[in-house]
Amino acid sequence: MGHAWVGLSDRVRLGALTRWVTPELVDEAVAEHGRRDKRPGALPAGMMVYFVLGLALFHQDSYDDVAENLVSAIPGMGDAVPNRSSFTRARQRLGPQVLETVFRKVAGPLAPDGLAGSFWRGMRLAAVDGFYLDAPDTAANRAAFGGQVAPDGSPLAFPQVRVLTLTEIGTHAVLDARVGGLVDSEQDLAVPLASGTAGMLVIMDRGFVGVSVWREFTAAGAHVLIRAKTNNARTPIERLPDGTYLAEISQWAGKRKIHTVTVRVIEYQVDGGETIRLLTDLLDPAQAPAAELAVLYHERWEAELSNRQLKTFQRGPQQVLRSAEPALVHQEVWAHLTVHHCLSRMIVDIAGGHCLDPDRISFVKVLKAVRRSVVQQAASTPRRLAKFLATLAAKLRKLDIGPRRDREADRLVKRFKLKYADPPKGWTRRPTRRVQPKTVTLIPRLV
């Protein structure tokens, strides 16, 4: 005889997120990869999609707790929760491709035309950025993803999963992503992200300067704005009237130059600090003023804020992923990306209904509200789902976190072997504080 859940699993939903991750969408993703279970008594693949998404939504809860959150309000299911091994075997049968497909069916640009901070001169603003997630320290995970090592070659900390995202700046929505490991190059992971960027201005940090990335994004119909490293594009080949100049960056194979692209270089300082050099394919100063691009580059931090929402608030600060196998790690990461995109959709809907900037809606409060909607089975009927969403939107005063303040905080090494160096001797960390707006000063090269 099959488990009691088998006959009732069609009633499992994901609370308010079911508005976008519909049963029909889940069935399509499952059928696309042939993951329908034919074994009698096996936990159904469609239900397991919702369960894996639930693991991402309730990351700090155990398997049992997540299962009870999903089914406790459904008669006949709350008292017969399968054991952890049953869920693990069902996750292994499901594989990572179904969750990746669910993400790609859900993901897409969210900013409506005219939304402040989402467009510049007719181009949708996006940013490419990456972050790491710690995976359980198993031999399989370390072999697949890599990890930091001591000088003697012994492993340190956890295997690290590298997640590279293409983020819509105005809404913090992840439009596309690639999942790899510490062993994978950021540039190699960034190249496939170019395919869906036509009509966008894509902003990137200095780690992405490279001819292959440049050519892929511009060939896809996007424009790029990338911060240069200190040794990139230093020699002008032509000076432009606004003080910017044209230069070249090249791709080499040994001592042989393979490809060369022409870039426009913009140099500036913020509050008289270090000189920042930007590279762009927008070569006409009249159509792309240097001062506007210099200010626009700093919008790249919106992608960092989006990543923080996922890895600090949604996953939990310094939490380690659950999965001991690389395939299940990939599955878990795609689930996190799907949940984050759905939360971004909800925030955009709430903000749009009240003519607010989506940045001003509290991600944490929406996350907590969605978790409650799962426990309350708010999506058990279309009417209950609509009522829950209307109630949430009515709480706008609690969700609106007000205008953004100009603040800064010192960077501090919080975990061993992070990318930021130890602070200088005698340095003390100051608390987060209000600051005056920054002043951007262009540095023209006229001679």
BELJOZI-V926512 format. One record per residue. N is the residue number from 1. RES is the residue in one letter. NEAR is the number of other C-alpha atoms within 8 Angstrom. D_FIRST is the distance of its C-alpha to the first C-alpha in Angstrom with 1 decimal. Layout:
n	res	near	d_first
N	RES	NEAR	D_FIRST
N	RES	NEAR	D_FIRST
This chain:
n	res	near	d_first
1	M	4	0.0
2	G	7	3.8
3	H	8	6.7
4	A	9	8.9
5	W	11	11.4
6	V	11	10.1
7	G	6	11.2
8	L	10	14.3
9	S	9	15.5
10	D	7	18.1
11	R	7	20.0
12	V	10	20.7
13	R	11	24.4
14	L	14	27.2
15	G	17	29.7
16	A	13	33.1
17	L	11	32.4
18	T	11	30.1
19	R	8	33.5
20	W	7	33.8
21	V	11	30.4
22	T	8	29.1
23	P	8	25.6
24	E	6	27.5
25	L	10	29.2
26	V	12	25.9
27	D	9	24.4
28	E	8	27.7
29	A	12	27.6
30	V	13	24.1
31	A	9	24.9
32	E	8	28.3
33	H	8	26.9
34	G	6	24.0
35	R	10	21.4
36	R	9	18.7
37	D	8	15.3
38	K	5	14.0
39	R	5	11.3
40	P	6	7.7
41	G	8	6.6
42	A	11	10.4
43	L	13	12.6
44	P	11	14.7
45	A	12	18.2
46	G	12	20.0
47	M	11	18.7
48	M	12	19.6
49	V	12	23.1
50	Y	11	23.6
51	F	11	22.3
52	V	12	24.8
53	L	14	27.5
54	G	12	26.7
55	L	12	27.3
56	A	13	30.7
57	L	11	31.5
58	F	10	30.7
59	H	11	31.8
60	Q	7	32.8
61	D	9	29.5
62	S	7	26.8
63	Y	9	23.3
64	D	10	22.1
65	D	8	25.1
66	V	13	24.6
67	A	11	21.0
68	E	10	22.3
69	N	9	25.2
70	L	15	23.1
71	V	11	20.7
72	S	12	22.4
73	A	9	23.9
74	I	8	20.7
75	P	6	19.4
76	G	9	15.8
77	M	12	15.9
78	G	11	18.7
79	D	6	17.3
80	A	8	14.1
81	V	10	15.8
82	P	6	14.1
83	N	7	16.5
84	R	8	19.3
85	S	6	18.2
86	S	9	15.1
87	F	11	17.8
88	T	8	20.2
89	R	8	18.1
90	A	13	17.3
91	R	11	21.1
92	Q	9	22.0
93	R	7	20.1
94	L	11	21.8
95	G	11	25.2
96	P	12	28.5
97	Q	8	29.6
98	V	13	27.4
99	L	13	28.8
100	E	11	32.3
101	T	9	31.9
102	V	13	30.9
103	F	12	34.0
104	R	9	36.3
105	K	7	35.1
106	V	11	35.9
107	A	11	39.0
108	G	7	42.5
109	P	7	45.9
110	L	9	46.0
111	A	10	49.7
112	P	5	51.4
113	D	5	54.9
114	G	6	57.5
115	L	10	55.3
116	A	7	57.6
117	G	8	56.9
118	S	13	54.6
119	F	13	57.3
120	W	9	60.6
121	R	4	63.1
122	G	5	60.4
123	M	9	58.0
124	R	11	54.6
125	L	15	54.6
126	A	13	51.9
127	A	14	51.8
128	V	14	50.1
129	D	12	49.3
130	G	10	46.9
131	F	8	45.3
132	Y	8	43.4
133	L	11	40.1
134	D	11	39.5
135	A	15	36.4
136	P	12	35.0
137	D	9	37.3
138	T	8	35.3
139	A	6	36.9
140	A	9	34.9
141	N	15	35.9
142	R	13	39.5
143	A	7	39.8
144	A	8	38.5
145	F	15	40.3
146	G	12	43.1
147	G	13	44.6
148	Q	10	47.9
149	V	9	49.6
150	A	8	52.5
151	P	5	55.8
152	D	5	54.8
153	G	6	51.7
154	S	7	49.2
155	P	8	46.4
156	L	8	46.9
157	A	7	44.6
158	F	11	41.4
159	P	15	40.6
160	Q	14	41.5
161	V	13	39.9
162	R	13	42.6
163	V	13	41.8
164	L	14	44.4
165	T	14	44.5
166	L	13	46.5
167	T	15	47.0
168	E	18	48.7
169	I	15	51.5
170	G	14	51.9
171	T	12	48.3
172	H	12	46.8
173	A	14	44.0
174	V	15	42.7
175	L	11	43.3
176	D	10	42.2
177	A	10	41.4
178	R	11	41.0
179	V	11	39.2
180	G	11	40.7
181	G	12	41.9
182	L	12	45.1
183	V	8	45.9
184	D	10	46.0
185	S	7	49.2
186	E	10	49.4
187	Q	10	51.5
188	D	8	49.0
189	L	13	46.2
190	A	13	48.6
191	V	11	49.6
192	P	8	46.4
193	L	13	46.6
194	A	11	49.8
195	S	8	48.1
196	G	6	47.5
197	T	12	50.7
198	A	8	53.1
199	G	9	55.5
200	M	12	54.7
201	L	13	56.9
202	V	13	54.9
203	I	13	56.1
204	M	14	55.4
205	D	12	56.6
206	R	9	58.8
207	G	8	56.0
208	F	11	55.4
209	V	12	58.9
210	G	10	58.8
211	V	12	59.9
212	S	8	56.4
213	V	12	54.9
214	W	10	58.0
215	R	8	58.1
216	E	10	54.4
217	F	15	54.6
218	T	11	57.9
219	A	7	56.9
220	A	11	53.9
221	G	10	56.3
222	A	14	56.1
223	H	13	58.9
224	V	15	58.7
225	L	14	60.3
226	I	14	59.9
227	R	12	61.6
228	A	14	63.6
229	K	9	63.9
230	T	6	67.4
231	N	6	68.2
232	N	7	67.0
233	A	11	69.4
234	R	7	72.4
235	T	5	75.0
236	P	9	76.0
237	I	8	76.7
238	E	7	77.8
239	R	12	78.5
240	L	10	77.6
241	P	7	79.8
242	D	7	77.4
243	G	10	77.6
244	T	15	74.3
245	Y	13	74.5
246	L	14	72.8
247	A	14	71.6
248	E	10	69.4
249	I	12	66.3
250	S	11	65.5
251	Q	11	62.8
252	W	9	64.0
253	A	7	62.9
254	G	4	65.0
255	K	5	68.5
256	R	6	67.9
257	K	9	67.4
258	I	8	64.6
259	H	8	64.3
260	T	10	66.3
261	V	8	65.7
262	T	9	68.2
263	V	13	67.3
264	R	13	69.1
265	V	13	69.6
266	I	13	69.9
267	E	12	71.1
268	Y	12	71.2
269	Q	13	71.0
270	V	11	69.3
271	D	8	71.7
272	G	6	73.9
273	G	6	71.2
274	E	6	70.2
275	T	8	70.7
276	I	9	67.5
277	R	12	67.5
278	L	12	65.2
279	L	13	64.7
280	T	12	64.0
281	D	11	64.2
282	L	10	65.9
283	L	9	69.4
284	D	6	71.4
285	P	11	72.7
286	A	5	73.5
287	Q	6	69.9
288	A	10	68.3
289	P	8	70.5
290	A	11	70.3
291	A	8	70.3
292	E	8	67.3
293	L	10	65.3
294	A	13	66.3
295	V	9	64.9
296	L	8	61.8
297	Y	10	60.8
298	H	7	59.9
299	E	8	57.3
300	R	14	55.2
301	W	7	54.3
302	E	10	52.1
303	A	14	49.6
304	E	9	49.9
305	L	9	49.1
306	S	12	46.0
307	N	10	44.8
308	R	9	45.5
309	Q	10	43.4
310	L	12	40.4
311	K	11	41.0
312	T	10	42.6
313	F	10	41.3
314	Q	12	37.9
315	R	14	36.8
316	G	10	39.0
317	P	7	42.3
318	Q	5	42.0
319	Q	8	38.2
320	V	8	36.6
321	L	10	33.7
322	R	8	30.2
323	S	10	29.4
324	A	12	30.2
325	E	9	30.0
326	P	11	32.4
327	A	9	29.9
328	L	13	28.1
329	V	13	31.6
330	H	10	32.5
331	Q	14	29.3
332	E	16	30.2
333	V	9	33.8
334	W	12	33.0
335	A	14	30.9
336	H	13	33.9
337	L	11	36.2
338	T	13	34.1
339	V	12	34.0
340	H	12	37.7
341	H	12	38.6
342	C	11	36.8
343	L	12	38.6
344	S	11	41.8
345	R	10	41.2
346	M	8	40.8
347	I	12	44.0
348	V	12	45.9
349	D	8	44.9
350	I	10	46.0
351	A	12	49.2
352	G	10	50.0
353	G	7	49.8
354	H	6	52.4
355	C	6	54.6
356	L	8	53.8
357	D	10	53.5
358	P	11	49.8
359	D	7	51.1
360	R	11	52.0
361	I	11	48.5
362	S	10	46.9
363	F	9	43.9
364	V	7	42.7
365	K	8	42.8
366	V	11	40.8
367	L	10	38.3
368	K	8	37.9
369	A	9	37.7
370	V	11	34.9
371	R	11	32.9
372	R	9	33.4
373	S	13	32.3
374	V	15	28.9
375	V	13	28.5
376	Q	8	29.9
377	Q	12	27.7
378	A	13	31.0
379	A	15	29.5
380	S	10	27.0
381	T	7	29.6
382	P	7	32.6
383	R	6	34.9
384	R	10	33.7
385	L	14	34.0
386	A	8	37.5
387	K	8	38.5
388	F	11	37.3
389	L	9	39.3
390	A	8	42.3
391	T	8	42.3
392	L	9	42.1
393	A	8	45.0
394	A	7	47.0
395	K	8	46.9
396	L	9	49.0
397	R	6	51.7
398	K	6	49.2
399	L	10	47.8
400	D	9	51.3
401	I	8	52.5
402	G	5	56.0
403	P	5	58.3
404	R	5	57.9
405	R	5	60.5
406	D	8	62.3
407	R	8	61.2
408	E	8	60.9
409	A	8	59.4
410	D	8	60.0
411	R	5	57.5
412	L	8	56.4
413	V	9	54.4
414	K	5	51.5
415	R	5	49.5
416	F	6	50.9
417	K	5	51.8
418	L	8	51.4
419	K	4	53.6
420	Y	7	56.3
421	A	6	59.0
422	D	6	59.9
423	P	6	62.5
424	P	5	66.2
425	K	4	67.7
426	G	4	68.9
427	W	6	66.7
428	T	4	65.0
429	R	6	62.3
430	R	6	63.3
431	P	6	61.0
432	T	8	59.8
433	R	7	62.8
434	R	8	64.3
435	V	7	66.5
436	Q	5	68.8
437	P	5	67.6
438	K	6	68.1
439	T	6	71.0
440	V	11	70.5
441	T	9	73.6
442	L	11	73.9
443	I	9	75.8
444	P	8	77.6
445	R	8	78.8
446	L	8	82.0
447	V	3	83.9
